[in-house]
Amino acid sequence: MRRQSVFEMIRALWGSTHPGPTLVVSALALAIGIAVGLEPWRLVLLTLAVFSGQLSIGLSNDVIDAPRDRAVGRADKPIARGDVSERVAWGAAIGTVVVALVLSAPLGFGMLAAHAVFLASAWSYNVALKATPFSILPFIVSFGIFPSLATLASPDPHVAAPWAWIAGAALGAAVHLTNVLPDLDEDLRTGVRGLPHRVGARSSAVIAAAGIVVGAVAVLIGSTRGDVATASLLSWIFFGAVVVVAVATAVLALVRPPTRALFRLVMLAALLLAAQLVATGGAIAA
């Protein structure tokens, strides 16, 4: 058997981290950190801490799912293919979650505690809740907390405004409801019956689209303190773009079988929501 190079192992591990969502969520942290005006060193630590945490979430998800992925022949999963051992993957998952918490510590106890809850919630999905009717709860909790990671990392730590919690939770629900859609049949074959499996593909996608709109409305209303007439042109542009993406998600779900494109649209909406937040000029911290 050919000895695996370090580069090949790293590439397999990276492929097991869910690279797309990992990069998008890290970019969201960076964008929100900019929106609240974090100093450069705090911004760098926040982004790296979130990035490390996302690596751990993706890796733990794939190593836990490896037996199921092998059972249904998932050729796109490096751990299931045997490109990297489960022992190495577990080591990387635990190591990156430790790094995430170590990087969070200099940003204050509040940020460390919030990030720990965020990560524990996300891991609870991977470990226990994925196959239950409560599968959506970790996404609501983690994404609801998410905007507060930046505000708690500031020199004057405080939780984010309530509307930011609503926007984050709504987006988290949409992410969950669309992420699993292409794998519903394979999941059912291996005994996974989370909320989207019970609700159905089309209903999940339509609910996800509604969640995206709720998030955009929360940002628009909250950032202007209810006076949407004062919203900047840029805020309205991003709001409109998010709504367009939401409508596209719903239409695509209704006219075609669910594909990974739905999840990519929700990730696009997440980036647009982040841009909308930045355009609010830091109101998230209010």
C-alpha positions, 0 to 999 in steps of 0.5 A: 500500500502506498504511503500517504504524503502529508499534502495528501492527508491535509487535502483529504482533511480539508475536503472533510471540513465542508470547505464552502460553508466553513469559508462562508461562515468565516467571511460572515464573522469577518464582515460582522467584525468590520461592521462593529468596528473591531480593531485589526488584531481583534478582527484577525483573532475573531476570524481565525477563531471562527474558522478553526471552530468551523473546521472542527464542526465539519470534520466531526460531522464527516468522521461521525457520518463515515460509516453511513457514508460508506454504506451508501457509497458517498464517493465525495467524502474523503474519510468514507473513501479511506483517504484519511483515517478516522483516528487522524480525523478525530485528532484534527477535529478535537485539535481545531476546536481547542485552537478555536477556544484558545484563539477566543480567550484573548477576546474576553470571557464573554466571547470565549463563553459564547463561542463555546456554546456556539461550538457545543450546539453545533457538535450536538447536531453532529453527535446526537440531534441530526437524526431527530425532529430537533435537528434544527435547534442547533442551527437556530441556537448557534446562528442566533448566537453568531452575531454576538461573537463580534460584539463580545469581542469588542473592548466594550463587550455586549451581546448583539441587538435582538434583531441580529439574533432573529436574523441569525437564527432565521438564517441558521434554520434556512441553512439546515433545511437546504443543506440536507435536501440532496441527501434525503434519500441516502439519509433515510436509508441509513436511519437519519430522520431529522426535521427536513426528512419529516417535513419533506424536500419542497416544504423545507425549501419553501420554509428556508426561503421564508427564513431568508426573508425574515432575516433580511427584514430583521436586519432592515428594520432593526438596523434602522430602529423601525424607521426603514425610510432612513435605510441607506440605498445600499441597505435597500439594494442588499435587502432586495438582493436577499429577497431575490435569492429567497424567491429563486430558492423557493421557485427552484425547489418547486419546479425541480428536484432538490439539488446542492444549488439550493444550499449554495443559494442560501450561502449566497444569501448569507453573504448578502445578509453580511453585506447588508449588515456592513451597510448598516454602519455597525447598528448590530452593536446597538 
